[in-house]
């Protein structure tokens, strides 16, 4: 189909799946090159939210950096769920409670997974835990995985969670800032994307599972701080966004066992202007699909595959913290043909982007107060 | 090598090849992400220049839309050369005298090639002619090729000329605006990129040379108005820029026998907002590497492969008429990783871009008066 606005009026929107929450206030309307949409506030009553996911009954589950986990129903955010894991929260980025992922079989097992920073200022580490959602409580909390890079550094700790089609959990672990070189080490969970089973055990078919001295959970390595990961609706491949240093933000395609080069090959320089490496390309290092300079600070990533915006189908959406935009990218195979910046008028740091089961696009703004908003087509 | 400014001071510039013309006035200095450069005016005394090429002795040859062909030596433009072909010139784009290409063996044969619109308002056609440069005269003028789409339409007539490494001449023929559908017809030179020998005969290994009803000169088809074509310094493949309609400007890689889709598949819409086709992709149609919306109106194209700007090596430069910029693109294989707009301060329509044999980058501004400028590194 041709992706232009003029064709839109002729398209019958399929709205058979109800929206996840009641419709709230329309914050703004905007015309994309591909669609006219309105932004509806689901809730604006969150404090530094970081990630969200969808429960089968239409409710949302959302994390806040402070450690709070809340349920959003009919546009109302709950109190903090009892039983949430204890997290280390400081006033800088990437510490605290981060990713959340609802188990694919939630309807049967009510399991929800979290990735967060655990410990104290002198010694902390990334953890993945799961718990059973029971009313407004998380019960049977169980830490199923912990990084092996315990340190006093709480920056650049990722962490997004996502499920593969075959039921493995992928998590993105940051470079912990003072250990960036460890991103190149296979004996460290620093700067890696890991793949584990839903009980925290390690699949035996991981790329380095048989290698002496290598961490078996590693699926890919050489990343800096990945805060967006999404599965391509057709190929099933994971694409991920990566915070580079100054001017080295990237989008990459996740490949088994691949090295993404940080910090031995990068398009970025250090924040003080100094050179990190002379190389932007290296043998054996996977290159990005695109990079940003100056930095856009990319966060959540989502492919659009729904029916609410037929002309957006196949597009990739990315939250930008730095540019305070939602970036829409048109693709052809693994080529980014076109970029468009949306939601300039909202002017918020966009931390997460998700396509809901209802086919709407959801964003989460990183602020206090922050909120969850839904992009809906304007039906002419 | 790492492409950042901070590394630049350490690079010893190789300036063994003298510049094509004496250094003129510095118009501006600018800092790219990759290099600090100054823009030097070679000549500002041209009237609507369209294209330029380099003679082995350091002189430049330049075409003007009106039909004039001039030699630029030591920053001074000559009078119009005697003996230039007669062209049809109107006040709209793409008519008149267009592309120029110096024969690779110019030192031996003094041949220069031109592509231009020939005829009158009721009946005109694209022609390719060659002549021998003798002092300030063109002698032995010979029309070596003519399109088969003679009509009253003088828009969208291309036309860039370039040589392949094996000595064939490629020319880009436009869609003649009122015949866009003919871009899909193999029996028409409309909307094609052709490949001919240097005497105008047709190579027998062209993709459609044996096909009944197909024009044997066609190398590729389905283009709209190609005004930039350049050979990749490593692969030798031609990349070309294409003026789309409203919002469908593209960069493509030229492939033997390929169909680039105009007007049956495009990312653009018509100037009046109406839909040209519902398809952006089609089986059997080559897709672009990137497209622009809104239009940037891409013109001349050049790969940088010189020694003056080590950090630009491998980059693709494109003149933009609409945005009045020089676009620098960083590549990895056939992926455009990054775009940067240069020369905003100059604020001119940039019609042609060439890398000189001296390793400097030359641009040509489409204006009256228009000029030729050279980008030189600022040596710190």
Interface residues (C-beta under 8 A of the other chain):
Chain A: X1 X2 X3 X4 X6 X7 X33 X247 X267 X269 X273 X274 X275 X277 X278 X279 X280 X281 X287 X288 X289 X290 X291 X292 X293 X332 X335 X336 X337 X338
Chain B: X1 X2 X3 X4 X6 X7 X33 X247 X267 X269 X273 X274 X275 X277 X278 X279 X280 X281 X287 X288 X289 X290 X291 X292 X293 X332 X335 X336 X337 X338
